[in-house]
Amino acid sequence: MWTITNDLVENGKKIGTSSCDYDEAKAVMVKHRFRLLTDDGDIYYEGLSDDCDSQHAFAPLDDFGEGYAGCTEIHYFDGQTWSQL
């Protein structure tokens, strides 16, 4: 489950874009910060996910970032640094 919280390329147009299983009632589970980046290292979107270390953690990139905006990387914040998954 994931949601976009910051849109850096379309003036906020995609804020609120979420996975098909996103449920506002379970939003407390969506606590892992992520960024979607292009192969040039440009940050296009930021958001929150319920997973940061399994195959499911790629869902924001697979479901939205890659096909919609051409993003090629997803990075997660561990509390101190951003790391590519």
Secondary structure by P-SEA (a helix, b strand, c coil): cccccccccccccccccccccccccccccccbbbbbbcccccccccccccccccccccccccccccccccccbbbbbcccccccc
